[in-house]
Amino acid sequence: NCKVGGHGERFAEYFLERPNWRVHPCQHWFSDNKSGKFHCPLGKKVVDFADETQFSRVSMYLKGRIWLEDKTKMWDLVPELMPPTYLIVDRQWKGEIPSDDKHPEKLCWFLKESDRNWGTSVRATKTWQECIALAEAGATYVVQQHVPKPLLYLDGRKCHIKFYVLVVGHPHGTSWDVYSFKEGYLSISPRPWDPMDTSKEGQVTIIRTQRIGTWEYWDPVYPKCQAGVKTVLERAIHQNKLEGRPQVQFEIMSADYIVDENLDVKLFEFNMSPVLKDPKDSPDVHDADMIRGGLSIVVPWEGGDPDKWDLIAKIPGYTV
């Protein structure tokens, strides 16, 4: 644990459940005024797993991950998978501007900072015109109208899918494996949906409510989510947005989808450091099966159980 942050410490604890895995001590590496102290394995040795990429035989961060995390870059990459998306940069519209003619539906709008996730920077408004006034100078936002006719939960509450994805890049980017976890989560609003409600409680469903496997629509929707993720990763790899490293690299991430009444899905964003829960902190609902299974794919061993991860695609690496 080099104290980089993210899920490194968590992954290390799961690796240490395996026989013959041990903790290698760390040391101070260097300091800077912005982030403070940085650490590395003692002796600056390369170890089987560390959260600092240059000292690890397996990297827990994809090179080029910004192309999946930033909403403006995602719109550039796969506009056909997302709701119509508009940009505000430094309090000015950039490119196409929304219009009432193009969006006659009486639905609320969302203003989202392009590089922040987990719903922390999402504002809902009644009209697209209000978004400029809420934007801050120097910041970049995406603006989207609510998806028409969303598929609501049993009692009329809004819900969206937290769809978990594992990407494994082989050394030098020669090939990439993409997996999906069979059981993601539904995030469900605490109150019935109103199309013009602008409250966070009614519109911004960020809290994971329940595992999705028992949801009656999951069987027809699951392959559509898989197909969308495959398109994103194929395009990112073939356009050289995701790049190879000398070692294996991987990332467990989540994709946010919303479903409409026709059971079509729209992709909103990827979260590159998604919420993950451990049994010690959340005994009833946790992600130990997801994490152990995923790490068993990345670093296989005889006691691994990756059966809940489905292979979506094997994608050839980018070649010049």
C-alpha positions, 0 to 999 in steps of 0.5 A: 500500500503506497497510499495513492488512494482509490481502491489500492488498499482494498485490493491489497487486502483481498490479495493477502487472503491468498496463500503465500502472499505477504506485505512488503513494507513501504518507504517514503519516496518523495514529497511535494507541496500539493499532495504531500508525501508519496510512498513506494515499496521498500528498496524501490522494488517492483512487487506483485501488486502495489497501488503505485503503477511503476512499482507493481507487476500489475497496474490498477489504472488504465492508461488513457482512463480519462477518455472513459471518465470525462463526460465530454470525451465520452460524448465525443467517443460514443454519442449514439449511446448517450442522450443528446448532450450539449456543452457549457465551457466557462459559462458559454455554450460551446457548439450546438445549443439546445432549443425548445423545438428539438426538445418539446417534451416537458422534462427537467434538464441536468447540468453536470460537471464534466470531470466529476462523478457520483452525482456530487456536481449534478443540478436539475433545472426546469429549462435548458436556459437556466443552466448558464446561470448555474455554471461557474466560470472556468468550469466545463459542463455537459447539459442533458434533458431527462430521458423521455418515458423512463422505466420506473420502479414498481411504485413509480420511483425513478431508478437507474442501473449501476453496471460493473465492468472489468477491463484487463489490458495485456502487456503493451496493449496487444489485446484487451479483455472486457467483462461484466458482472452479472449482478450490478445494482439498482439505484432507486429514488426515495419518492415517486418520479415527477418529470419536472421535479428538480430536487436531488432526491427525486432526480439524482439516484446515486445511492445503490439500493439493491442488487439487480438480479431479481429485477424483472427486466434484467434479463432483456436489459443486461445484454444491451448494457453489455453491447454498449460497454463493448462499443465504448471499449472497442472504439477507445482501443481502436482510436488509441485512447486506451494505451498499453503499458509494459505490464498487465493493467486493469480497472474495475469501474461502473457504467450508469445506464437508464432504461426507458419504457421500450427497454432501450438503454442510455449511457450516462457515464463511467465511474472509474473509482466506483463505490465498493463495499467490504463485508467488515463494513457492510455485512448484508450487502457487499461486493466481496464476490465481485472483487475476489472474482475480478482479481482472480481474472487479473491474477489467476490462482487455483482458489479463484472464483470468477464465475459471476463475471461474464466475458463481453469481448476480447479486443485486439490491440491498436496497431499503427 
